[in-house]
Amino acid sequence: MADFNQFGASDEENAEIKKLTLEVEADTDNFESWEKLIHACEAQEGGLNRNSSPQALATLRAVYDRFLLKFPLLFGYWKKYADLEFNISGPESAEMIYERGCASITNCVDLWTSYCSFKMETTHTPHLVRELFERAATCVGLDFLAHPFWDKYIEYEDRQEAQDRIFAILQRVIHIPMHQYARYFERFRQLAHSRPIKELVPAETLARFRAEVEAESAAYGVMSRTELEVERDIRAKIDTMFYEIFQKTQDETTKRWTYESEIKRPYFHVTELDNSQLANWRKYLDFEEGEGDYARTTFLYERCVVTCALYDEFWLRYARWMSAQPGKEEEVRHIYMRAATIFVPISRPGIRLQFAYFEESCGRTGVARDIHEAVLMQLPDCVEAIVSWANLERRQNGLDAAIQVYKAQIDSPQVNIFTKAVLVTRWAFLLWKIKGSVDEARTVFLKNVQWYADSRHFWEKWLEFELEQPTNAEIESQHAERVKHIFDELLAKSRISSQAKKELFLVYLTYLQERGGADAMKQFLTIDREIFGPASLAMLDKQPISKENGVPRAPLDDATRAKAESRYPAYYEYYTEPESSLQGTAPFQ
């Protein structure tokens, strides 16, 4: 797609494709822009076919490849792409697209059914077709709405007139709770009456039933019976056993119908889901986990992370559940990789940090470090990723390695001033809590206040640091002076809002009440008057603006002040217990 001017399409079509390509590149998450681009490429030269120019076909293929790399769960577009390739290049090219599509969305009943139908029509070697059907059965056979696939499989064997294989398929299907379970049982029961008795049950079960029939005959004093009579009684027992299977499947289907009937969108789309839909998925997963069947629970999670692919809540839940299963380290890694590299945008780095912690726990420290670096390449101001990386280095390589991470980020021109303020406080806390050096930590705060006076976080952490230092009667006055110095500096140097300053001063008032000396209430009332008093007395808005190199500093604009007063919660603090009563759509963020 490098040079549209050399393509076979008209200049007008080339210009339109160029324009739409630029729109897509400007916002790759915009689904409508992608749709317009695909439509424009398909409309080249009056509609593409096997006689279209190689350039036009290459343009369309490139767009489809990029689109499906971005949105691999859109099964309808894999089907369209496969149909396109079949019409242009034949069955081998179409099969390659189907393989790519089924690898991208392994549990899609519609896509596997289309692929199997395509294989039925284009391949005349039965064992190859059956191999594909068996692959599909592994991937989608347990789906509650898998009946189109099983119907297609049975249809194929009907064409082959393979009644024994149809019966074997139905023997599998009658155990699966799904939407149309009853009609499969009816056909199975009809076929069972015409199949040899040896095909109906395993040899040991058949022997047991025969022994029971003979024992019952002896109990009634019947010494000799024809083989036909014995077989009739055995078939009655087998029929009873099959009916018990039917009842069990019916019960399991009914239990799941409670949740299945609430699923309004069983496929992936880029638009948000309703809160009620997410709540239903949570309940359904709770139910299936409680049932304790690994295969069915895994299958339901795979369905869930297709429909809810853009909600990292479900990826995290899936990884946590899988990590509780013995010997599933590689499966957990695969869950994190799919979430982090394809579905959850990097603007929500929590899943990637969890991935890094998982890799570190597995002894792959280098991979964990690479994940942090990858996040920071895209989000250089991601405080949490920097702090997480520093803590990784501290755990694995010691305190100095952690401090080096902070220093490197503080010196980086890509990191903004308010992020650096947070990192300085983290550096100080490492010196205090890990190294045990209060003096070194205090020096970090004192030396850096001139650079980070406009950060609310800096003041909060400096105050927290001083308030948590142990004191006694002899040094309490010295401690009080240090706390007072913080607030003197705050008034003299910071441009954060009056409201933010008042909130900090409330902490100081509490300190004076609980830890102040004999004259503390004089200072308490002075602050109360000058900070919280009426406008005629308040000092906050009358303080002279701090100067930089003798030049007064301008007040912060609204956008900068918002950054200056931001808080930095950990990503897992966002994952609170969802409210079941929430209405409307659920945002991805």
Order of alpha helices (4+ residues) and beta strands (2+ residues): alpha-alpha-alpha-alpha-alpha-alpha-alpha-alpha-alpha-alpha-alpha-alpha-alpha-alpha-alpha-alpha-alpha-alpha-alpha-alpha-alpha-alpha-alpha-alpha-alpha-alpha-alpha-beta-beta-alpha
